[in-house]
Amino acid sequence: MQPLEYISYRENDENGELQYYILQRDFPHYIGLISTYPKDSIIPSIQITNYYLWVVFNGSLRGSLIPGYKNIEKDIKFVLNDMAIWYYAYRIVPNEKKYKKFKYDSSPNQ
């Protein structure tokens, strides 16, 4: 995985709330939304390991449409999983304090 495979950015959504996104640099330029809960969709959300954070499919640069070719769901799941790994490695690990409130409590009394 290359550090430049994806770009993360922040943007206000239609409700004015600040959201965090991941953009795939290469075609088909999928966009993942970082969410604190999994969202119901045709494409399942992918959890970021050890955190209460999910990467949710949010369309592509062409809009919120899902391309219609064979095995597209499998391809999107693969990219979302890769985004989750990338976000963990390049955004969470370098700044763990910022994400502390989202981390699983690993104590045995949980």
KAFENUR-V924541 format. One record per residue. N is the residue number from 1. RES is the residue in one small letter. OMEGA is omega in whole degrees, -180 to 180 (NA if undefined). D_LAST is the distance of its C-alpha to the last C-alpha in Angstrom with 1 decimal. Layout:
n | res | omega | d_last
N | RES | OMEGA | D_LAST
N | RES | OMEGA | D_LAST
This chain:
n | res | omega | d_last
1 | m | 180 | 33.5
2 | q | 179 | 35.7
3 | p | -177 | 34.5
4 | l | 178 | 37.1
5 | e | -176 | 36.2
6 | y | 175 | 34.5
7 | i | 173 | 34.8
8 | s | 179 | 32.2
9 | y | 178 | 33.5
10 | r | 180 | 32.8
11 | e | 175 | 34.7
12 | n | 177 | 34.9
13 | d | -178 | 34.5
14 | e | 177 | 37.0
15 | n | 180 | 35.1
16 | g | 179 | 35.3
17 | e | 180 | 31.6
18 | l | -180 | 31.0
19 | q | 177 | 29.6
20 | y | -176 | 28.8
21 | y | 172 | 30.6
22 | i | 179 | 31.3
23 | l | 175 | 34.9
24 | q | -178 | 36.1
25 | r | -177 | 39.2
26 | d | 175 | 41.0
27 | f | 14 | 42.3
28 | p | 173 | 41.1
29 | h | 178 | 39.2
30 | y | 178 | 36.0
31 | i | 175 | 33.9
32 | g | 176 | 30.1
33 | l | 175 | 28.3
34 | i | -175 | 25.0
35 | s | 178 | 22.9
36 | t | 176 | 19.5
37 | y | 178 | 19.4
38 | p | -180 | 21.2
39 | k | 178 | 24.6
40 | d | -178 | 26.7
41 | s | 174 | 29.6
42 | i | 179 | 31.9
43 | i | -179 | 30.2
44 | p | 176 | 26.4
45 | s | 180 | 24.3
46 | i | -179 | 22.9
47 | q | 174 | 19.4
48 | i | -173 | 19.5
49 | t | 177 | 17.4
50 | n | -180 | 14.0
51 | y | 173 | 14.8
52 | y | 178 | 14.7
53 | l | -179 | 18.5
54 | w | 170 | 21.0
55 | v | -176 | 24.7
56 | v | 178 | 26.7
57 | f | -177 | 30.3
58 | n | 177 | 32.6
59 | g | 179 | 36.0
60 | s | 178 | 38.4
61 | l | 178 | 41.0
62 | r | 180 | 43.3
63 | g | -175 | 41.1
64 | s | 180 | 38.4
65 | l | 174 | 40.2
66 | i | 178 | 38.9
67 | p | -175 | 41.7
68 | g | 174 | 43.1
69 | y | -175 | 43.7
70 | k | 178 | 42.7
71 | n | -178 | 39.0
72 | i | -179 | 38.1
73 | e | 178 | 34.6
74 | k | 179 | 33.9
75 | d | -179 | 35.4
76 | i | 178 | 33.3
77 | k | 179 | 30.0
78 | f | -180 | 31.1
79 | v | 179 | 31.9
80 | l | 177 | 28.7
81 | n | 178 | 26.6
82 | d | 177 | 28.9
83 | m | 180 | 28.4
84 | a | 178 | 24.6
85 | i | -180 | 25.2
86 | w | -178 | 27.9
87 | y | 177 | 26.0
88 | y | -175 | 23.2
89 | a | -171 | 25.8
90 | y | 178 | 28.3
91 | r | -177 | 26.5
92 | i | -176 | 22.9
93 | v | 180 | 23.4
94 | p | -176 | 26.4
95 | n | -174 | 24.8
96 | e | 180 | 21.1
97 | k | -180 | 21.1
98 | k | -175 | 22.3
99 | y | -176 | 19.3
100 | k | -177 | 16.6
101 | k | 180 | 15.4
102 | f | -176 | 15.0
103 | k | 174 | 13.0
104 | y | 171 | 9.6
105 | d | -176 | 7.0
106 | s | 179 | 7.2
107 | s | -177 | 5.8
108 | p | -179 | 5.5
109 | n | -175 | 3.8
110 | q | NA | 0.0
